[in-house]
Amino acid sequence: MLILSSLHVGWGNALKAAVFHGPNKPLTVEDVADPDPEPGDIVVRVQACGACHSDLHAMMDHFVPLDEGHIPGHEVSGRVERLGPHCKNPYDLREGDPVIVSWIASCGACAECRRGEENLCRYLEMPGLTPGRPGGLAELVAVPEHVVIPFPETIPLEDASVLSCAYGTAFNALRNRGHLRGGESMAVFGCGGLGLATIQLGTIFGASLIVGVDILEEKLPWAQEVGANFVVDASREDPIGRILEATHQRGVDLAMEAQPEPDLVSSLEVVRRGGRVVIMGLHPMGSKIPMDIMGFSLYNLSLTACLGYSPRRDLPQLVNLVAANRLDPGSIVSRYYTLEAVNEAYADLERGRVARAVVKIR
């Protein structure tokens, strides 16, 4: 559990950032140096940064251990501050332009990148989540230019930050991994930020039935607000029985696992014969999946996973949905926090008090 505390130290007009000092220690708000962009980087003045369960996993050393002094945060929106050296500037960005920032920083040259699978890049960097690339819980962040995506001036930037993780992952999971087709049914396990983004996009993509499942009763109204046809409180009801009853014992076409630590028991039981299950997001190293191999083969089930998305392919499509007023990213944001309250944001997230928490940097 992250301890609630903030320390504010500094002098003059130095830049502020939330700094990591080890697992189970509070982030501290400190003065940091102006980022020194590498060749091909763009410096972004951060307006907002979403708090995500992947940040919690990273700060608890569930992934690659972070260095002391690391700056976390990977759901970023803001404005272009300046271009670094040798920028090709693929989106023709100018100082002050509104942007969102992807946490999938690929090399662009390996076999996977050339296939359009930037999220599988052999040399992938994840700003905010892995060592060596500071994240967005800071006034300024330097990131590779191809992950800085233009955003409409007319949409609030504080809401836009969640597009770069929750919605990006949900988009890729539904479109390219789960292959959701119009008229199909789906169940979403976990109604936090990622799950709610999945439900909202499912309605846009034409799902005929969407079931939201969570063990926290207070999250279920959020699922209904963004498009779930009905919800199941898994702490009181049997989700398998409820979903099979609603589908006349057939099962849903697609089950989406959006839980921080999925067990797959329910999702594999509620899909139809020939159905699909998608595991979304990042999970602790060493997590295991229980599986009845015979039942899996007998019913010809498909199980796949989804790590993020491909920024150049997926984020512009999401931005277009927002610009067309078909998608409202602010609908999954429960509360905004100041940078000094960053630990409160993560504590609320960990305890299930918010769907998505967003830290306003300025």
KEDREN-880406 format. One record per residue (C-alpha): x, y, z. Coordinates in steps of 0.2 Angstrom, whole numbers, padded with zeros to 4 digits, always signed. Layout:
N
XYZ/...
//
This chain:
362
+0000+0000+0000/+0006+0017-0004/+0008+0028+0011/-0001+0045+0011/+0012+0059+0012/+0019+0073+0002/+0035+0083+0005/+0037+0100-0004/+0054+0106-0005/+0062+0119-0017/+0068+0135-0022/+0064+0149-0035/+0055+0143-0050/+0062+0126-0052/+0051+0112-0060/+0041+0101-0048/+0038+0082-0050/+0032+0068-0039/+0047+0057-0036/+0049+0038-0032/+0060+0033-0017/+0056+0014-0016/+0041+0002-0014/+0029+0006+0000/+0036+0024+0002/+0026+0039-0002/+0030+0049-0018/+0038+0066-0013/+0035+0082-0023/+0052+0089-0026/+0062+0101-0037/+0069+0093-0052/+0080+0098-0067/+0073+0104-0083/+0073+0088-0094/+0087+0086-0107/+0079+0079-0123/+0088+0066-0132/+0089+0067-0151/+0071+0065-0158/+0062+0070-0142/+0049+0083-0139/+0047+0091-0122/+0029+0092-0116/+0022+0104-0103/+0011+0092-0093/-0007+0098-0089/-0014+0081-0082/-0008+0064-0079/-0019+0049-0075/-0016+0037-0061/-0017+0019-0066/-0016+0002-0058/+0000-0001-0068/+0008+0013-0059/+0005+0004-0043/+0012-0012-0049/+0027-0003-0055/+0030+0006-0039/+0028-0010-0029/+0042-0018-0040/+0030-0030-0048/+0038-0026-0065/+0056-0021-0068/+0062-0012-0052/+0062+0007-0053/+0077+0017-0049/+0076+0029-0034/+0072+0046-0040/+0062+0040-0054/+0047+0050-0060/+0031+0039-0063/+0015+0043-0072/+0011+0037-0090/-0006+0044-0095/-0001+0061-0100/-0009+0076-0109/-0002+0094-0111/+0005+0106-0123/+0021+0106-0133/+0035+0116-0124/+0049+0114-0137/+0056+0102-0150/+0072+0093-0145/+0087+0091-0157/+0085+0082-0174/+0066+0081-0173/+0057+0076-0189/+0041+0082-0181/+0030+0069-0190/+0014+0078-0184/+0020+0096-0188/+0018+0101-0170/+0021+0119-0164/+0025+0126-0147/+0009+0127-0137/-0001+0114-0147/-0012+0102-0136/-0006+0084-0137/-0008+0067-0128/+0007+0057-0125/+0008+0038-0127/+0018+0027-0115/+0022+0015-0129/+0039+0022-0135/+0045+0010-0149/+0060+0010-0159/+0051+0010-0176/+0064-0001-0184/+0063-0019-0177/+0053-0032-0186/+0039-0030-0174/+0038-0011-0177/+0039-0013-0196/+0023-0025-0194/+0014-0011-0185/+0015-0020-0168/+0024-0005-0159/+0018-0012-0142/+0029-0028-0146/+0044-0018-0150/+0060-0027-0145/+0068-0011-0138/+0052-0004-0130/+0053+0010-0118/+0038+0014-0107/+0040+0032-0100/+0035+0032-0082/+0034+0013-0080/+0051+0007-0083/+0068+0014-0078/+0077+0027-0089/+0062+0036-0095/+0054+0048-0083/+0035+0049-0083/+0022+0063-0083/+0020+0067-0064/+0030+0082-0068/+0028+0099-0075/+0039+0094-0090/+0042+0078-0098/+0054+0073-0113/+0047+0059-0124/+0051+0052-0142/+0042+0063-0155/+0032+0049-0162/+0022+0046-0146/+0016+0064-0145/-0001+0065-0154/-0010+0081-0158/-0027+0084-0149/-0041+0096-0153/-0040+0113-0145/-0059+0112-0141/-0058+0097-0129/-0053+0099-0111/-0035+0093-0109/-0037+0087-0091/-0049+0073-0098/-0038+0069-0113/-0024+0060-0102/-0034+0044-0100/-0035+0041-0119/-0016+0037-0119/-0018+0021-0108/-0036+0016-0103/-0044+0020-0119/-0029+0015-0130/-0028-0002-0122/-0047-0005-0123/-0047+0001-0141/-0034-0011-0146/-0041-0025-0136/-0058-0024-0144/-0053-0020-0161/-0037-0030-0165/-0036-0043-0151/-0054-0047-0147/-0061-0043-0165/-0078-0037-0158/-0091-0036-0172/-0107-0027-0172/-0121-0037-0164/-0110-0047-0153/-0112-0049-0134/-0098-0046-0121/-0094-0047-0103/-0082-0035-0094/-0074-0041-0078/-0067-0026-0068/-0076-0009-0069/-0062+0002-0065/-0055+0014-0078/-0049+0001-0091/-0066-0009-0089/-0076+0007-0091/-0067+0012-0106/-0070-0005-0113/-0088-0004-0110/-0090+0013-0118/-0080+0008-0133/-0090-0008-0134/-0106+0002-0136/-0098+0013-0150/-0093-0003-0159/-0110-0010-0159/-0110-0023-0145/-0128-0029-0143/-0126-0034-0125/-0113-0028-0112/-0112-0035-0095/-0101-0026-0081/-0095-0037-0067/-0086-0031-0051/-0084-0036-0033/-0086-0017-0028/-0104-0012-0028/-0100+0006-0029/-0092+0004-0046/-0107-0004-0055/-0117+0012-0057/-0102+0019-0067/-0103+0004-0078/-0121+0007-0082/-0118+0026-0085/-0106+0022-0099/-0116+0008-0108/-0117-0008-0098/-0135-0016-0101/-0134-0024-0084/-0121-0027-0070/-0117-0041-0058/-0110-0038-0040/-0098-0053-0039/-0097-0051-0021/-0115-0056-0019/-0120-0065-0035/-0113-0078-0046/-0108-0069-0062/-0107-0086-0071/-0125-0090-0067/-0131-0072-0071/-0123-0071-0087/-0128-0088-0094/-0146-0084-0088/-0145-0068-0098/-0139-0077-0114/-0151-0091-0113/-0136-0103-0107/-0127-0099-0123/-0114-0087-0116/-0106-0071-0122/-0096-0070-0138/-0082-0060-0129/-0076-0059-0111/-0064-0045-0107/-0053-0046-0092/-0049-0029-0085/-0046-0034-0067/-0029-0029-0059/-0026-0047-0055/-0037-0058-0066/-0040-0076-0062/-0050-0080-0078/-0061-0093-0069/-0077-0084-0073/-0072-0077-0090/-0068-0094-0097/-0085-0101-0091/-0096-0087-0098/-0090-0087-0116/-0100-0097-0129/-0093-0112-0138/-0080-0104-0150/-0079-0088-0139/-0065-0077-0135/-0057-0071-0119/-0045-0056-0119/-0033-0052-0104/-0030-0033-0104/-0016-0023-0096/-0001-0026-0086/+0000-0038-0071/+0012-0043-0057/+0027-0054-0064/+0024-0072-0059/+0005-0072-0060/-0002-0089-0065/-0018-0094-0075/-0028-0109-0069/-0035-0118-0085/-0045-0134-0089/-0036-0138-0105/-0048-0151-0110/-0063-0139-0109/-0053-0126-0117/-0050-0137-0132/-0067-0146-0133/-0076-0129-0134/-0063-0121-0146/-0060-0106-0135/-0048-0092-0140/-0037-0084-0126/-0027-0069-0130/-0018-0054-0121/-0017-0036-0125/-0002-0025-0120/-0006-0007-0124/-0008-0003-0142/+0001+0004-0157/+0002+0023-0155/+0003+0028-0173/-0011+0017-0178/-0023+0018-0164/-0022+0035-0155/-0027+0045-0170/-0043+0035-0172/-0047+0038-0154/-0044+0056-0156/-0056+0056-0171/-0069+0048-0160/-0067+0062-0147/-0067+0076-0160/-0084+0068-0167/-0092+0069-0150/-0094+0050-0150/-0082+0047-0136/-0081+0056-0119/-0065+0052-0110/-0070+0063-0095/-0084+0051-0091/-0073+0039-0083/-0064+0052-0072/-0070+0051-0054/-0059+0065-0046/-0045+0077-0050/-0031+0079-0038/-0017+0092-0036/+0001+0086-0038/+0003+0088-0019/-0011+0076-0017/-0003+0063-0028/-0002+0050-0015/-0020+0052-0010/-0025+0049-0029/-0015+0032-0029/-0023+0027-0012/-0040+0031-0018/-0037+0021-0034/-0030+0006-0024/-0045+0005-0012/-0057+0006-0027/-0064+0023-0022/-0062+0030-0040/-0063+0024-0058/-0049+0035-0064/-0040+0048-0054/-0032+0062-0064/-0018+0073-0056/-0018+0091-0063/-0001+0097-0065/-0005+0115-0069/
//
